[in-house]
Amino acid sequence: MMPASESKRGQDACKAYVDKVCACAETTPAMKEPCALARALPDAMQVGLDVAANPESSRRDALQAQASVRKIVKECIEETAKLPAAGCP
């Protein structure tokens, strides 16, 4: 099971990325598509967390769901770091 603190940090990181990229999209047309794509990340992360926490999930499925969640969090953090280079504050 993924620790609650790790899950919370990941959710916060993805929410921050969505907020920043979508705020930037208001003034930078090139960021409109990344904003639209980013909006799906928190939902995808939640699905992974739900599968990982479901007692009916097999151990393999739970571990794969956790890996998927960690991959999404990594993407949120890496994409946030790229925003200044794209002209976003």
C-alpha positions, 0 to 999 in steps of 0.5 A, spaced: 500 500 500 502 506 498 503 511 504 498 516 505 503 522 505 506 519 498 499 519 495 498 526 498 504 529 495 503 526 489 496 529 488 498 536 490 504 536 485 499 534 480 494 539 482 499 544 482 502 542 475 494 543 472 493 549 476 500 552 473 499 550 466 492 552 465 493 559 468 499 559 463 494 557 457 490 563 458 496 567 456 500 562 452 496 559 446 501 554 445 499 551 452 492 550 451 493 543 449 498 541 455 493 544 459 487 540 456 492 533 457 494 535 464 487 535 466 486 528 466 492 527 470 489 527 477 483 523 475 488 518 472 492 518 479 486 517 483 484 511 479 490 508 480 490 509 488 483 506 488 485 500 484 492 499 489 487 500 495 482 496 493 482 489 497 479 485 491 485 487 487 491 482 486 497 484 489 500 484 482 495 489 480 496 493 486 503 494 485 502 496 477 497 501 480 502 504 484 507 504 479 502 507 474 501 513 480 508 514 481 509 515 473 504 520 473 507 524 479 514 524 476 510 526 469 507 532 473 513 534 477 518 534 470 512 538 466 512 543 472 519 544 471 519 545 464 514 551 464 519 556 465 522 554 459 515 555 455 514 562 457 510 560 464 511 563 470 
